[in-house]
Each structure stands twice: as C-alpha cells, then as structure tokens.
C-alpha cells in the first residue's frame, strides 16, 4: 500500500487529507517512483481551491513534480532503469509516497545536485522556458520580473543574470523579499506596496522601458506592464495570480513591434513533451553548473501538507516549500 494527500472537496488547506491507497501500477510508457521529496507549487493551491480547470477534478492528489527512485516500469519502457534516482513530472499528482510519471519526462538526477533543489523541477523548467523559449532573452537586454521573490521569480532573477541580461529589475511585495531578491542578483527591486512599478521602471530605464517582462500576476499588472515595453519588447504571461485576466490594447503592439506571449509548462508537457524535456534538461544543467540555486523556504512532512499550504498562501516562505514523505 501507498499513502497520499487527497482532496475530496475544494476548499482551504484543511481539505488536504492524508490517507492510504493502493500502490499505483504504471501503465504503458509510465514508471513508478518512490518519492524522496516533492514540493508546493502555486498550481497546487489553485487545484485545491478548484480554480485550475480539469486539473481540479475531484478527487485529486495535488502536486506536479518529485524526486525519487524508480521502482517499476510500464509496458514499452526501457529507460530510466529500476533503482535510478530521477527528477520527474508526475501523472496524477506528486503528494504521495509512490507516484506515476511518464518515462519521457523523468530525468536522471545530475551528480552533485541536491534532491531538494531538483524537487523544484516545475519552477526551474518554467523559469528557463519563459526566458529562453517565450521571451528569447538576448544578452544585454533588460528584464522586469514580477513576483521576483516567489518560486519561479527567484530562479528567473538568477537565470536572467546568467543569460547575460543587462539590467534585472524585480517587483516584490515586502522589504524582506526585496532584500532576498537583491541577494540573488537583481540590480534594483521595486516594492509594489510602496512604489508604483510603472513610474519606477521608467525612472530606472531613463524612460525607455524594458525589453522583457515576466508576468505571472495578470489583470491590471499585465495591462500596465504592456505599456512599459521598449520597442521590440516582449511581455510573457505565464499565470494569473491576481485572479483575473488583462486587456491589452493591440495598436501599440504593432506600432512599436512589441509582443505578448503566453507560456504554460503544463501545456508544453502534454502536447510537446520532447520540447518540455529539452527545456527541463537545460534548467537542470544550469543547476548542476552552479548557475542557479533553489532557495529552500521551509520543509514539512508530507502528512503536514495543510500546514505547508497555509505557509505558502500567507507568503511567509522565501523560496521553495518542500514536502518529504519521511
């Protein structure tokens, strides 16, 4: 038998239930992995609340990614091999002691990479994907990163610098996060509760605006951000943490040769897994070379997932919140 965190009704963290379930059997193209560590992603919070479309269908096991050891192979699978440690995207959730994963989205854990760092696989892959695939960041360009102290944001700050960005600006909600993001390499940090990010960005860029904006907030933030793009600039939208979508005028886009690009790691994994694997492999390479570090904000036993969600929703953790089966 296995154990998992299961959601039977949408709601607050209290709906996360620790329960026994049958050991999952891998189907064709799948492997079963015994979990060493998984983590909390914003998508998990949305799925639990019922705001993540089909991914929120009940009952559900939250979670996107995990690190562990391959235990069993489904039909047609020859790699990874049983006994191999992998970082993987899971099928049917990762908040469990044993999980299923598509074999082609299981990557060997690189030598020297701590499992707790690789457990941020979805966030690592997203940070790499939005900057290299969607934004196509070029050396010397300027980047504005919203939620720069969050799971994806704190990695994007580091990766933008690694990729040669000329100016890295981070937007955060508090002074504590501002200090955190500065330590990660941002040139300037804008505290949105004290400063208007639009006027401050224009001040910092001499009125030019920025070449790339990474926006996981949506709504008014995306609308106002689009007006900050320099000529040939790109705004990448990869979430709507603000709860609503934005309305962006099209006329300035074509006049200034600007672009608004959407990015979804889940869509890429579902429909173009080979591209998702390549992006994720590149992200792990940055991690292995020491060009990225995953900041660990807190650790919880898997059975204490409700407490982990409380912390994540309160914004009380700087960096990745981990769950360990124990």
C-alpha positions as CSV (number, residue, x, y, z in Angstrom):
1,X,0.0,0.0,0.0
2,X,0.9,3.6,-0.5
3,X,0.0,6.9,1.2
4,X,-1.1,10.2,-0.4
5,X,-2.6,13.6,0.3
6,X,-6.1,13.5,-1.3
7,X,-8.6,16.4,-1.9
8,X,-12.2,15.2,-1.8
9,X,-13.8,18.7,-1.8
10,X,-12.4,22.0,-2.9
11,X,-11.6,24.5,-0.1
12,X,-8.9,25.7,2.2
13,X,-5.8,23.8,3.4
14,X,-7.9,21.8,5.8
15,X,-9.3,19.7,2.9
16,X,-5.9,18.1,2.4
17,X,-6.4,14.6,3.7
18,X,-3.6,12.0,4.5
19,X,-4.9,8.6,3.5
20,X,-3.8,5.1,2.5
21,X,-4.4,4.0,-1.1
22,X,-3.4,1.0,-3.3
23,X,0.2,1.1,-4.7
24,X,-0.1,2.6,-8.2
25,X,0.7,0.4,-11.2
26,X,2.5,2.0,-14.1
27,X,0.7,1.9,-17.5
28,X,2.3,1.8,-20.9
29,X,5.1,4.5,-21.2
30,X,5.0,5.1,-17.4
31,X,7.2,4.4,-14.4
32,X,6.5,4.2,-10.7
33,X,8.7,6.3,-8.5
34,X,9.2,6.1,-4.7
35,X,9.2,9.7,-3.6
36,X,12.1,11.2,-1.7
37,X,10.9,14.8,-1.8
38,X,8.3,16.9,-3.6
39,X,7.2,20.5,-3.2
40,X,4.4,23.0,-3.2
41,X,3.7,24.9,-6.5
42,X,1.2,27.7,-7.0
43,X,-0.8,25.3,-9.2
44,X,-1.3,23.0,-6.3
45,X,-3.0,25.8,-4.3
46,X,-5.3,26.6,-7.3
47,X,-6.2,22.9,-7.8
48,X,-7.1,22.5,-4.2
49,X,-9.3,25.6,-4.3
50,X,-11.0,24.5,-7.5
51,X,-9.6,27.2,-9.8
52,X,-7.4,25.1,-12.1
53,X,-9.8,23.7,-14.7
54,X,-9.7,19.9,-15.4
55,X,-6.7,19.6,-13.1
56,X,-9.0,20.4,-10.2
57,X,-11.4,17.5,-10.9
58,X,-12.2,15.6,-7.7
59,X,-10.9,13.5,-6.0
60,X,-7.3,14.7,-6.7
61,X,-3.8,14.3,-5.4
62,X,-2.0,17.7,-5.7
63,X,1.5,18.2,-7.0
64,X,3.4,18.4,-10.2
65,X,6.9,17.1,-9.7
66,X,9.1,15.0,-7.4
67,X,12.5,13.4,-6.9
68,X,12.8,9.8,-6.1
69,X,13.9,6.3,-7.1
70,X,12.3,4.3,-10.0
71,X,10.7,1.2,-8.7
72,X,8.8,-0.3,-11.6
73,X,8.4,0.1,-15.4
74,X,5.3,0.0,-17.5
75,X,5.0,-1.7,-20.9
76,X,7.4,-0.4,-23.5
77,X,9.7,1.4,-21.1
78,X,13.4,0.6,-21.1
79,X,14.7,3.8,-19.5
80,X,15.0,5.0,-16.8
81,X,16.0,1.8,-15.1
82,X,14.7,0.5,-11.8
83,X,16.8,1.8,-9.0
84,X,17.7,5.0,-10.8
85,X,17.2,8.3,-9.0
86,X,15.2,10.8,-11.1
87,X,13.5,14.1,-11.1
88,X,10.2,13.8,-12.7
89,X,6.8,15.3,-13.6
90,X,4.1,13.2,-12.2
91,X,0.9,11.8,-13.6
92,X,-2.0,12.2,-11.2
93,X,-0.2,14.2,-8.5
94,X,3.0,14.1,-6.5
95,X,1.9,14.4,-2.9
96,X,2.3,10.7,-2.3
97,X,4.9,8.1,-1.2
98,X,4.7,6.5,-4.6
99,X,3.8,8.2,-7.8
100,X,3.5,7.6,-11.5
101,X,5.3,9.5,-14.2
102,X,5.7,9.5,-17.9
103,X,9.1,7.9,-18.7
104,X,10.0,10.6,-21.2
105,X,9.5,13.2,-18.5
106,X,11.8,11.5,-16.0
107,X,15.3,13.0,-16.0
108,X,18.3,11.4,-14.2
109,X,19.2,13.4,-11.1
110,X,22.5,15.1,-12.1
111,X,25.6,14.2,-10.0
112,X,26.1,16.8,-7.2
113,X,22.6,18.3,-7.5
114,X,20.8,18.1,-4.1
115,X,17.4,16.3,-4.4
116,X,15.6,19.2,-2.6
117,X,16.8,21.5,-5.4
118,X,15.7,19.3,-8.2
119,X,12.3,18.9,-6.5
120,X,11.6,22.5,-7.8
121,X,11.5,20.9,-11.3
122,X,8.4,22.7,-12.5
123,X,9.6,26.1,-11.3
124,X,13.1,25.5,-12.7
125,X,11.6,24.5,-16.0
126,X,9.2,27.4,-16.1
127,X,12.0,30.0,-15.3
128,X,14.1,28.6,-18.1
129,X,11.2,28.3,-20.5
130,X,9.8,31.8,-20.1
131,X,13.2,33.4,-20.6
132,X,14.7,31.2,-23.3
133,X,11.7,29.9,-25.3
134,X,9.0,32.5,-24.8
135,X,10.9,35.8,-24.3
136,X,14.0,34.7,-26.2
137,X,16.1,36.9,-24.0
138,X,19.3,38.3,-25.6
139,X,22.5,39.4,-23.9
140,X,22.4,43.0,-22.8
141,X,18.6,43.2,-22.7
142,X,16.6,44.5,-19.7
143,X,14.2,42.3,-17.7
144,X,11.4,43.1,-15.3
145,X,10.3,40.2,-13.2
146,X,7.0,40.3,-11.2
147,X,6.8,38.2,-8.0
148,X,10.6,38.1,-8.1
149,X,10.7,36.6,-4.6
150,X,8.5,33.6,-5.4
151,X,9.3,30.1,-6.6
152,X,9.7,30.9,-10.3
153,X,10.7,34.5,-9.8
154,X,13.7,33.9,-7.6
155,X,15.0,31.5,-10.2
156,X,14.3,33.8,-13.1
157,X,16.3,36.6,-11.4
158,X,19.3,34.4,-11.3
159,X,18.9,32.9,-14.7
160,X,18.4,36.3,-16.4
161,X,21.7,37.3,-15.0
162,X,23.3,34.0,-16.1
163,X,22.0,34.6,-19.6
164,X,23.6,38.0,-19.8
165,X,20.7,40.4,-19.1
166,X,22.0,44.0,-19.0
167,X,19.5,45.1,-16.3
168,X,17.4,42.9,-14.0
169,X,14.5,44.5,-12.1
170,X,12.4,42.6,-9.6
171,X,9.0,43.5,-8.3
172,X,8.1,42.3,-4.8
173,X,5.5,42.9,-2.1
174,X,7.7,43.5,1.0
175,X,11.0,44.7,2.3
176,X,12.0,41.2,3.4
177,X,11.5,39.9,-0.1
178,X,13.3,42.9,-1.6
179,X,16.5,42.1,0.4
180,X,16.2,38.5,-0.6
181,X,15.9,39.3,-4.3
182,X,18.8,41.8,-4.2
183,X,21.0,39.0,-2.7
184,X,20.1,36.9,-5.8
185,X,21.5,39.4,-8.2
186,X,18.7,41.9,-9.1
187,X,20.0,45.4,-9.9
188,X,17.0,47.1,-8.5
189,X,14.0,45.9,-6.5
190,X,10.6,47.6,-6.6
191,X,8.3,47.2,-3.6
192,X,4.8,47.4,-5.1
193,X,3.2,48.4,-1.9
194,X,5.4,51.5,-1.6
195,X,6.2,52.3,-5.2
196,X,4.3,52.4,-8.5
197,X,6.1,49.8,-10.6
198,X,5.4,51.7,-13.8
199,X,6.8,55.1,-12.8
200,X,9.7,53.5,-11.0
201,X,10.7,51.3,-14.0
202,X,10.6,54.3,-16.3
203,X,12.8,56.2,-13.9
204,X,15.3,53.4,-13.7
205,X,15.4,53.0,-17.5
206,X,15.5,56.7,-18.4
207,X,12.0,56.5,-19.9
208,X,12.9,53.8,-22.4
209,X,11.1,50.9,-20.8
210,X,12.2,47.3,-20.7
211,X,12.9,44.6,-23.3
212,X,11.3,41.7,-21.4
213,X,8.6,41.5,-18.7
214,X,7.8,38.2,-16.9
215,X,4.3,38.4,-15.6
216,X,2.6,35.7,-13.5
217,X,0.0,38.1,-12.0
218,X,-2.2,39.1,-14.9
219,X,-5.0,41.6,-14.7
220,X,-4.1,45.3,-14.3
221,X,-0.5,44.4,-13.7
222,X,-0.3,42.9,-17.3
223,X,-2.3,45.8,-18.8
224,X,0.0,48.4,-17.3
225,X,3.1,46.4,-17.9
226,X,2.5,46.1,-21.7
227,X,2.8,49.9,-21.8
228,X,6.3,49.6,-20.3
229,X,7.7,47.6,-23.1
230,X,10.5,49.2,-25.2
231,X,10.4,48.9,-28.9
232,X,10.7,45.2,-29.9
233,X,9.9,44.3,-26.3
234,X,8.1,41.1,-25.2
235,X,5.7,40.5,-22.3
236,X,5.5,36.9,-21.2
237,X,2.3,36.0,-19.3
238,X,2.5,32.6,-17.5
239,X,-0.1,32.8,-14.8
240,X,-2.9,34.9,-13.3
241,X,-2.1,35.0,-9.6
242,X,-4.2,38.2,-9.4
243,X,-7.3,36.1,-10.2
244,X,-8.3,37.9,-13.4
245,X,-7.0,38.2,-17.0
246,X,-5.9,41.5,-18.5
247,X,-7.0,43.5,-21.6
248,X,-4.1,44.8,-23.6
249,X,-4.6,47.3,-26.5
250,X,-3.2,46.0,-29.8
251,X,-2.4,49.2,-31.5
252,X,0.8,49.9,-29.5
253,X,1.9,46.3,-30.2
254,X,2.2,46.7,-33.9
255,X,3.4,50.3,-33.9
256,X,6.3,49.5,-31.6
257,X,6.8,45.9,-32.7
258,X,6.0,44.6,-29.3
259,X,4.7,41.1,-28.4
260,X,2.6,39.5,-25.8
261,X,3.5,35.8,-25.4
262,X,1.7,33.1,-23.4
263,X,3.6,30.2,-21.7
264,X,2.3,27.1,-19.9
265,X,4.6,24.4,-18.8
266,X,1.7,22.0,-18.4
267,X,0.5,22.5,-22.0
268,X,4.0,22.0,-23.3
269,X,4.4,18.8,-21.3
270,X,1.1,17.5,-22.5
271,X,1.4,18.4,-26.2
272,X,5.1,18.8,-26.9
273,X,6.8,16.6,-24.3
274,X,10.1,16.5,-26.2
275,X,10.4,20.3,-26.0
276,X,9.4,20.3,-22.4
277,X,12.1,17.7,-21.7
278,X,14.8,19.8,-23.5
279,X,13.9,22.9,-21.5
280,X,13.9,21.0,-18.3
281,X,17.3,19.3,-19.1
282,X,18.7,22.8,-19.8
283,X,17.4,24.0,-16.4
284,X,19.0,21.1,-14.6
285,X,22.2,21.9,-16.4
286,X,22.2,25.4,-15.0
287,X,21.6,23.9,-11.6
288,X,24.4,21.4,-12.0
289,X,26.9,24.1,-13.0
290,X,26.0,26.3,-10.0
291,X,24.4,29.0,-12.1
292,X,21.2,28.6,-10.3
293,X,20.4,27.8,-6.7
294,X,17.0,26.9,-5.3
295,X,16.4,28.7,-2.0
296,X,14.6,26.4,0.5
297,X,12.0,28.4,2.5
298,X,10.6,25.6,4.6
299,X,10.3,21.8,5.0
300,X,7.3,19.8,6.1
301,X,6.5,16.1,6.4
302,X,4.2,15.1,3.6
303,X,1.4,14.3,6.0
304,X,1.6,18.0,7.1
305,X,0.7,19.3,3.7
306,X,-2.0,21.5,5.1
307,X,0.5,23.5,7.2
308,X,2.7,23.8,4.1
309,X,-0.2,25.3,2.1
310,X,-1.0,27.7,4.9
311,X,2.6,29.0,4.8
312,X,2.7,29.2,1.1
313,X,-0.6,31.1,0.9
314,X,0.5,33.5,3.6
315,X,3.6,34.4,1.7
316,X,5.7,33.6,4.8
317,X,8.3,31.5,3.0
318,X,11.2,32.8,0.9
319,X,11.9,30.2,-1.7
320,X,10.7,26.6,-2.2
321,X,8.4,24.9,0.3
322,X,9.3,21.2,0.4
323,X,7.3,18.1,1.4
324,X,9.1,14.9,2.5
325,X,7.4,11.5,3.0
326,X,9.8,10.7,5.8
